[in-house]
């Protein structure tokens, strides 16, 4: 199972006026806000955008490391999580876009759209794609931090 949360270092800077967030597993991912709540919201957006950029550029997705003391786990946003899961599963199983299209009985352009972070894809299609590579989509609800 692929962990869909990444550890983040969250620190208060400038005499308590700003909060800064950094993801140690994802080079160059820094964000922040004036409040802790705002920084947490920005962190989720930053994480989703960074992962979407990796998918769009067809780069490997680093696995999240275990959280260290004083780090917080930030969940991958729902808008990108199923596409990320499909992308990682295809890489893991060495399934090309063309092969997935054949398994699903669709054109390869459909698979490209399924993986495109900027294209809206129905959840049923993403679930079918995951099943075609031997995975399934599970959703968990947890208490807020």
Backbone as CSV, one residue per row, in Angstrom:
resi,resn,N_x,N_y,N_z,CA_x,CA_y,CA_z,C_x,C_y,C_z
1,UNK,0.850,-1.180,0.000,0.000,0.000,0.000,0.889,1.234,0.000
2,UNK,0.532,2.190,-0.801,1.282,3.436,-0.919,0.758,4.453,0.087
3,UNK,1.644,4.933,0.923,1.279,5.967,1.909,1.015,7.273,1.165
4,UNK,-0.104,7.880,1.415,-0.489,9.118,0.733,-0.341,10.331,1.649
5,UNK,0.676,10.260,2.516,0.981,11.394,3.389,2.499,11.580,3.414
6,UNK,2.925,12.821,3.373,4.345,13.133,3.395,4.677,13.930,4.660
7,UNK,5.830,13.629,5.279,6.218,14.383,6.465,6.640,15.801,6.086
8,UNK,6.275,16.742,6.924,6.615,18.149,6.702,7.204,18.733,7.981
9,UNK,8.187,19.579,7.788,8.750,20.342,8.901,8.046,21.692,8.899
10,UNK,7.457,22.017,10.033,6.723,23.278,10.159,7.344,24.062,11.297
11,UNK,7.787,25.262,10.964,8.469,26.075,11.972,7.956,27.509,11.928
12,UNK,7.978,28.116,13.102,7.583,29.514,13.196,8.840,30.377,13.069
13,UNK,8.762,31.409,12.235,9.909,32.269,11.968,9.571,33.725,12.230
14,UNK,10.567,34.536,12.148,10.445,35.997,12.292,9.677,36.403,13.537
15,UNK,10.219,35.998,14.651,9.654,36.377,15.943,8.179,36.021,16.074
16,UNK,7.822,34.834,15.579,6.463,34.341,15.755,5.440,34.888,14.789
17,UNK,5.871,35.552,13.724,4.903,36.160,12.804,4.593,35.304,11.584
18,UNK,5.490,34.440,11.168,5.283,33.631,9.967,5.551,32.162,10.255
19,UNK,4.840,31.291,9.537,5.040,29.851,9.618,5.597,29.379,8.288
20,UNK,6.621,28.555,8.329,7.268,28.041,7.123,7.147,26.522,7.118
21,UNK,6.843,25.967,5.936,6.682,24.518,5.775,7.671,24.031,4.717
22,UNK,8.317,22.905,5.018,9.249,22.280,4.079,9.021,20.777,4.100
23,UNK,9.019,20.168,2.908,8.891,18.715,2.777,10.284,18.141,2.514
24,UNK,10.897,17.469,3.489,12.254,16.958,3.308,12.395,15.940,2.175
25,UNK,11.337,15.203,1.875,11.390,14.176,0.827,11.265,14.750,-0.577
26,UNK,10.835,15.996,-0.689,10.525,16.593,-1.983,11.333,17.882,-2.157
27,UNK,12.423,17.769,-2.878,13.363,18.881,-3.026,12.684,20.127,-3.594
28,UNK,12.893,21.233,-2.908,12.392,22.511,-3.382,10.958,22.826,-3.008
29,UNK,10.361,22.025,-2.152,8.975,22.287,-1.756,8.958,23.057,-0.445
30,UNK,8.802,24.339,-0.565,8.719,25.224,0.590,7.503,26.121,0.409
31,UNK,6.837,26.368,1.501,5.693,27.271,1.462,5.503,27.825,2.866
32,UNK,4.499,28.622,3.050,4.248,29.167,4.382,3.061,30.103,4.381
33,UNK,2.797,30.639,5.555,1.684,31.572,5.736,1.870,32.301,7.065
34,UNK,0.982,33.220,7.343,1.081,33.996,8.568,0.549,33.250,9.783
35,UNK,-0.317,32.257,9.550,-0.860,31.481,10.666,-0.538,29.999,10.460
36,UNK,-0.592,29.236,11.530,-0.354,27.795,11.420,-1.409,27.153,10.531
37,UNK,-2.671,27.496,10.737,-3.746,26.933,9.917,-3.528,27.263,8.442
38,UNK,-3.149,28.483,8.156,-2.871,28.884,6.780,-1.691,28.131,6.203
39,UNK,-0.667,27.913,7.024,0.515,27.174,6.567,0.158,25.723,6.251
40,UNK,-0.709,25.111,7.046,-1.137,23.743,6.786,-1.939,23.651,5.480
41,UNK,-2.797,24.631,5.233,-3.545,24.671,3.973,-2.593,24.838,2.791
42,UNK,-1.642,25.746,2.935,-0.654,25.979,1.876,0.207,24.740,1.654
43,UNK,0.509,24.014,2.727,1.331,22.808,2.619,0.640,21.764,1.758
44,UNK,-0.649,21.552,1.982,-1.396,20.577,1.183,-1.430,20.994,-0.279
45,UNK,-1.641,22.276,-0.536,-1.657,22.779,-1.909,-0.289,22.628,-2.565
46,UNK,0.757,22.959,-1.834,2.130,22.828,-2.330,2.442,21.370,-2.664
47,UNK,2.069,20.469,-1.775,2.309,19.039,-1.973,1.593,18.550,-3.234
48,UNK,0.323,18.882,-3.369,-0.436,18.464,-4.540,0.147,19.011,-5.835
49,UNK,0.510,20.278,-5.825,1.067,20.907,-7.022,2.408,20.292,-7.405
50,UNK,3.234,20.003,-6.423,4.545,19.407,-6.693,4.382,18.004,-7.284
51,UNK,3.512,17.199,-6.691,3.285,15.850,-7.201,2.672,15.890,-8.596
52,UNK,1.767,16.839,-8.842,1.178,16.997,-10.175,2.251,17.341,-11.195
53,UNK,3.202,18.187,-10.808,4.294,18.555,-11.707,5.151,17.335,-12.041
54,UNK,5.414,16.482,-11.042,6.199,15.276,-11.295,5.466,14.341,-12.259
55,UNK,4.167,14.181,-12.074,3.384,13.330,-12.968,3.404,13.906,-14.385
56,UNK,3.144,15.205,-14.497,3.085,15.843,-15.820,4.415,15.731,-16.559
57,UNK,5.515,15.766,-15.834,6.835,15.668,-16.471,7.354,14.231,-16.505
58,UNK,6.495,13.277,-16.102,6.802,11.842,-16.144,8.061,11.485,-15.353
59,UNK,8.194,12.101,-14.195,9.328,11.830,-13.307,8.903,10.865,-12.203
60,UNK,9.879,10.182,-11.587,9.539,9.275,-10.484,8.977,10.042,-9.283
61,UNK,8.095,9.399,-8.570,7.499,9.983,-7.364,8.247,9.413,-6.161
62,UNK,8.925,10.265,-5.388,9.607,9.747,-4.192,8.605,9.218,-3.172
63,UNK,8.934,8.096,-2.583,8.086,7.550,-1.516,8.282,8.405,-0.268
64,UNK,7.228,8.609,0.495,7.397,9.383,1.729,8.201,8.600,2.763
65,UNK,9.053,9.306,3.477,9.803,8.678,4.562,8.927,8.647,5.811
66,UNK,9.388,7.941,6.815,8.673,7.926,8.097,8.816,9.304,8.746
67,UNK,7.758,9.741,9.376,7.803,11.039,10.046,8.721,10.969,11.257
68,UNK,9.520,12.003,11.400,10.399,12.118,12.564,9.687,12.940,13.629
69,UNK,10.211,12.913,14.852,9.592,13.749,15.887,9.514,15.208,15.430
70,UNK,8.446,15.849,15.754,8.165,17.246,15.435,7.796,17.483,13.973
71,UNK,7.697,16.425,13.170,7.204,16.572,11.806,5.720,16.221,11.794
72,UNK,4.997,16.825,10.869,3.580,16.525,10.701,3.385,15.846,9.362
73,UNK,2.463,14.909,9.323,2.139,14.252,8.064,1.061,15.063,7.341
74,UNK,1.346,15.389,6.083,0.407,16.145,5.261,-0.141,15.197,4.200
75,UNK,-1.456,15.089,4.131,-2.101,14.175,3.187,-2.046,14.738,1.772
76,UNK,-1.847,13.834,0.817,-1.929,14.204,-0.596,-3.367,14.640,-0.854
77,UNK,-3.581,15.812,-1.466,-4.948,16.279,-1.693,-5.761,15.324,-2.573
78,UNK,-7.042,15.248,-2.300,-7.939,14.343,-2.998,-7.960,14.593,-4.505
79,UNK,-7.758,15.831,-4.940,-7.830,16.138,-6.371,-6.717,15.467,-7.175
80,UNK,-5.618,15.065,-6.529,-4.512,14.444,-7.254,-4.243,13.011,-6.788
81,UNK,-4.746,12.604,-5.638,-4.411,11.298,-5.059,-4.716,10.109,-5.977
82,UNK,-5.902,10.002,-6.610,-6.143,8.837,-7.473,-5.233,8.804,-8.702
83,UNK,-4.943,9.957,-9.275,-4.038,10.015,-10.428,-2.622,9.626,-10.000
84,UNK,-2.223,10.078,-8.832,-0.914,9.709,-8.300,-0.833,8.199,-8.075
85,UNK,-1.877,7.627,-7.527,-1.898,6.181,-7.278,-1.793,5.406,-8.591
86,UNK,-2.525,5.836,-9.607,-2.469,5.164,-10.900,-1.088,5.310,-11.525
87,UNK,-0.540,6.494,-11.480,0.790,6.751,-12.044,1.842,5.872,-11.372
88,UNK,1.827,5.829,-10.049,2.796,5.002,-9.314,2.602,3.514,-9.601
89,UNK,1.358,3.077,-9.671,1.087,1.664,-9.946,1.579,1.284,-11.335
90,UNK,1.382,2.160,-12.301,1.856,1.882,-13.653,3.381,1.790,-13.689
91,UNK,4.043,2.677,-12.950,5.509,2.608,-12.886,5.961,1.332,-12.189
92,UNK,5.322,1.014,-11.087,5.680,-0.176,-10.309,5.530,-1.450,-11.136
93,UNK,4.435,-1.540,-11.891,4.142,-2.743,-12.680,4.743,-2.677,-14.086
94,UNK,5.409,-1.541,-14.399,6.007,-1.333,-15.727,4.958,-1.464,-16.842
95,UNK,3.835,-0.792,-16.623,2.742,-0.791,-17.595,2.764,0.557,-18.319
96,UNK,2.868,0.525,-19.627,2.876,1.749,-20.428,1.450,2.269,-20.614
97,UNK,1.352,3.505,-21.101,0.037,4.070,-21.411,-0.687,3.188,-22.425
98,UNK,0.043,2.747,-23.442,-0.558,1.915,-24.485,-1.062,0.588,-23.927
99,UNK,-0.283,-0.008,-23.037,-0.698,-1.283,-22.443,-1.934,-1.096,-21.562
100,UNK,-1.962,-0.027,-20.782,-3.143,0.217,-19.951,-4.365,0.467,-20.836
101,UNK,-4.185,1.207,-21.915,-5.290,1.463,-22.845,-5.822,0.146,-23.401
102,UNK,-4.920,-0.767,-23.771,-5.339,-2.073,-24.284,-6.139,-2.827,-23.236
103,UNK,-5.652,-2.806,-21.980,-6.353,-3.521,-20.902,-7.734,-2.940,-20.637
104,UNK,-7.870,-1.636,-20.816,-9.151,-0.968,-20.555,-10.059,-0.933,-21.776
105,UNK,-9.502,-1.244,-22.949,-10.289,-1.187,-24.173,-10.589,0.233,-24.614
106,UNK,-9.627,1.139,-24.390,-9.794,2.542,-24.773,-8.582,2.984,-25.588
107,UNK,-8.675,4.168,-26.154,-7.538,4.741,-26.878,-6.463,5.209,-25.888
108,UNK,-5.236,5.258,-26.347,-4.119,5.697,-25.505,-4.300,7.144,-25.046
109,UNK,-4.955,7.968,-25.849,-5.184,9.358,-25.448,-6.050,9.440,-24.193
110,UNK,-6.933,8.475,-24.008,-7.773,8.432,-22.796,-6.882,8.227,-21.572
111,UNK,-5.915,7.326,-21.681,-5.005,7.067,-20.566,-4.166,8.309,-20.283
112,UNK,-3.706,8.985,-21.327,-2.939,10.224,-21.113,-3.779,11.234,-20.339
113,UNK,-5.052,11.346,-20.684,-5.934,12.279,-19.968,-6.152,11.836,-18.530
114,UNK,-6.236,10.517,-18.323,-6.415,10.002,-16.956,-5.246,10.412,-16.067
115,UNK,-4.058,10.494,-16.638,-2.857,10.844,-15.867,-2.579,12.343,-15.857
116,UNK,-3.284,13.099,-16.660,-3.058,14.546,-16.753,-3.654,15.231,-15.520
117,UNK,-2.796,15.856,-14.687,-3.313,16.508,-13.473,-4.302,17.637,-13.755
118,UNK,-4.244,18.213,-14.958,-5.129,19.332,-15.283,-6.429,18.883,-15.944
119,UNK,-6.582,17.583,-16.178,-7.784,17.071,-16.824,-8.667,16.391,-15.780
120,UNK,-9.937,16.757,-15.753,-10.882,16.125,-14.840,-11.197,14.720,-15.346
121,UNK,-11.032,13.743,-14.467,-11.294,12.350,-14.824,-12.291,11.777,-13.834
122,UNK,-13.285,11.075,-14.345,-14.280,10.461,-13.463,-13.610,9.415,-12.589
123,UNK,-14.054,9.356,-11.339,-13.456,8.422,-10.392,-13.628,6.974,-10.846
124,UNK,-14.737,6.655,-11.496,-14.952,5.281,-11.971,-13.884,4.880,-12.987
125,UNK,-13.459,5.813,-13.821,-12.428,5.518,-14.816,-11.086,5.294,-14.121
126,UNK,-10.779,6.106,-13.122,-9.521,5.928,-12.380,-9.528,4.612,-11.617
127,UNK,-10.674,4.264,-11.035,-10.785,2.976,-10.337,-10.578,1.815,-11.307
128,UNK,-11.131,1.922,-12.507,-10.943,0.872,-13.513,-9.470,0.774,-13.905
129,UNK,-8.820,1.910,-14.050,-7.396,1.914,-14.375,-6.582,1.244,-13.286
130,UNK,-6.898,1.543,-12.049,-6.183,0.919,-10.932,-6.424,-0.591,-10.897
131,UNK,-7.665,-1.012,-11.112,-7.957,-2.451,-11.151,-7.169,-3.144,-12.268
132,UNK,-7.021,-2.457,-13.394,-6.318,-3.032,-14.544,-4.830,-3.249,-14.272
133,UNK,-4.304,-2.582,-13.259,-2.895,-2.787,-12.880,-2.798,-3.480,-11.520
134,UNK,-3.887,-4.109,-11.099,-3.862,-4.919,-9.887,-3.958,-4.145,-8.585
135,UNK,-4.529,-2.955,-8.628,-4.676,-2.132,-7.427,-6.140,-1.784,-7.227
136,UNK,-6.447,-1.290,-6.044,-7.790,-0.784,-5.780,-7.669,0.489,-4.968
137,UNK,-8.653,1.324,-5.103,-8.693,2.601,-4.421,-9.490,2.462,-3.130
138,UNK,-8.870,2.833,-2.016,-9.537,2.840,-0.722,-9.518,4.264,-0.185
139,UNK,-10.566,4.648,0.484,-10.627,5.973,1.089,-10.797,5.800,2.580
140,UNK,-10.008,6.528,3.342,-10.097,6.471,4.795,-10.430,7.845,5.342
141,UNK,-11.203,7.866,6.362,-11.526,9.102,7.071,-10.866,9.018,8.432
142,UNK,-10.162,10.083,8.808,-9.402,10.094,10.048,-9.761,11.356,10.824
143,UNK,-9.493,11.348,12.114,-9.697,12.550,12.919,-8.709,13.629,12.473
144,UNK,-9.156,14.854,12.468,-8.271,15.972,12.114,-7.222,16.136,13.203
145,UNK,-6.065,16.611,12.785,-4.947,16.779,13.729,-5.242,17.869,14.731
